[in-house]
Amino acid sequence: MARIDDASVDLILADPPYGLGKDYGNDSDKLDTEAYLAWMQAWIDIALPKLKATGSLYIFLTWRYSPEVFVMLKQRLTMVNEIIWDRRVPSMGGSTRRFSSVHDTIGFFARSRDYYFDVDAVRIPYDEQTKKARTRSIFVGAKWLEMGYNPKDVWSVSRLHREHRERADHPTQKPLEIIERMIKASCPPGGVVLDPFMGSGTTAVAAKRCGRNFVGFELNPDYCDLIQRRLDDLPAEPAATEQVQ
């Protein structure tokens, strides 16, 4: 990470291990609470200086640790949103001693008040029935009616089950729909996205599909090979630079 110039990155998109003991081919997700939070603080301290003044950060977390990590980040950044990703997990049993957990928590933070954010790039179109119901003169020509509405802070996007066409061989792969929304909204065209925990490479794939550049890191060499295969499978696009370390 030290090889990346400070103030050179438009967006950090981080999906670190959650501290739940997942198998990523190493022991990176097998820390106790104290060690996990200390490790989170360590990489956050290294990563944040890489952001431009207009830059921002999205971080995926579990509800178990999001309060502590949000406090860490709020000491350095401005919190813009807490986003809830509803994974659309089907009702198939679960614990009988608590409510079933079916969401991930995403923190959206900005370096300054002048952070880049393009809401028009991620608006959700209204259906024809809604448009038809808004035919009164006060709505005619309204930008929001034609372009769609601003996504809310609850994102209902299906997790990638084993038969999903996007699914690669990674236990916690995130959907392209979510990552592309973040990139389009918070990284300008031609800008740079930093992914400290590349995993299956979804951020890299999304960046190239959206015409952004990326730099990222991954410890597991098998996942590095997976990332390269996914990038190689993309159709040719206008030149965008990439670095997988």
Buried (B, 14 or more C-beta within 10 A) or exposed (E): EEEBEEEBBBBBBBBBBBBEEEEBEEEBBBBEEEEBBEBBBEBBEEBBBBBBEBBBBBBBBBEBBBEBBBEBBEEBBBEBEEBBBBBEBEEEEEEEEEEEEBBBBBBBBBBEEEBBBEEEBBBEEBEEEEEEEEEEEEEEEEEEBEBBEEBEEEBEBEBBEEEEEBBBEBEBBBBBEBBBBBBBBBBBEEBBBBBBBBBBBBBBBBBBBBBBBBBBBBBBEEBBEBBBEBBEEEEEEEEBEBBBE
